[in-house]
Amino acid sequence: TSDRKDVNDENGHGTHVAGIIAAEQNGKGIIGVAPEADLYIAKAFDKDGSANFESIRKSIEWMIEKDVDVINMSFSSDTATKEYQQIISRAYANNITMVCAAGNEGLSKNGKGDTIGYPAKFNETIAVTAVDLNKRRADFSSVGPAAEIAAAGKEIYSCYKNNSYATLSGTSMATPIITGAVAILQAKGRTRYRRRLTPEEIR
């Protein structure tokens, strides 16, 4: 957003995603996948859950500046521009793993085809689809050859705005489970190899 200091979540989606990644182990609510991870919050979407490319680009640039290990992108659109490809390539070149929601478009009309959106569809990113707790593909989950890994995305309980909790479904909820796992892998990499693992090593 234009006001870079206001990261208050008026929508709830970002808080839900952040909770899945790193909610503290404090005896309250839920525990995130990687509760000791440091979160860097870049707010690109407004209270209605919409964003333009410029705010997404600025957010990714800020993440590159902060030299983060992994970027969680729980958003999707059906179009990609040359500029979009360039900023994704830049993050990748800076050794940042990008974990992206495949989208909630379900199957295409004929039950075949490709409904995965961007940035998940870019080669540099990891596309995450959603399954239910029985490991069956969630009916809303996008499909296509770019899909790389699935995680639970149906009826996920996590933190929400105004110090509350909510149950939400979507590939947006599956993505931070994988992001949390990446954060743990990076911690192990630092211990074992004394360096950050590359996106390909993470993959």
Residue, then its C-alpha position, 0 to 999 in steps of 0.5 A: t500500500s502507499d502508506r508503508k508504515d501501516v501494516n494493520d490487517e483490515n482484511g484478515h487474510g494476511t493474519h491468517v496466513a502469518g499464523i499458519i507460518a509462525a504463530e507462537q507456541n504460547g499455550k493460546g490459540i494455535i501453533g504455526v509450522a515454524p513458530e520461531a521464524d521471523l516474519y517480515i510483513a509486506k502489505a500489498f493488498d487493501k481491506d477488500g483483498s485487492a492489489n495492483f501489480e505496482s504494490i506487489r512489485k514494491s513488496i517483493e523489492w522490499m523483501i529482496e532488500k531485507d534479504v529474506d529466506v522465503i517469500n509466501m505469496s498467497f495470491s493468484s491472478d490469471t495474467a503475467t506481464k514481462e515486469y512480473q516475470q522480471i521481479i520474480s526472476r530478480a528474487y530468485a537470482n537473490n537466492i530467495t525461495m518463493v512459495c505460491a498459492a496455485g489458485n482456487e479456480g478448481l477444474s476447468k470446464n471440461g475437467k482437464g486443462d490448466t487453472i493455475g495462476y501467477p505467480a505460482k505458474f512461473n518456473e522460479t516459484i513453488a506452486v502449492t495446491a490444496v487437499d483436505l485432511n483425508k489428502r483428497r484434492a480440495d474441489f476448489s484447488s486449481v490444477g495444472p502441470a505447474a503444481e508441485i506440492a500439496a498441503a492441507g487447505k480446507e477448513i484451516y483454523s488460524c489467527y485472524k484480525n482484531n485478536s480473533y481466530a477464524t476457519l478459512s479454506g483455500t490454496s492461500m492456507a496450504t501455501p504457508i504450511i509449505t512456507g513454514a516447512v521451508a523456514i525449518l529447512q533453511a534453519k537446518g541448512r544454516t546449521r549443517y552447511r553454514r549458508r542459505l539453501t538455494p531455491e533448487e536445493i529447497r525444491 
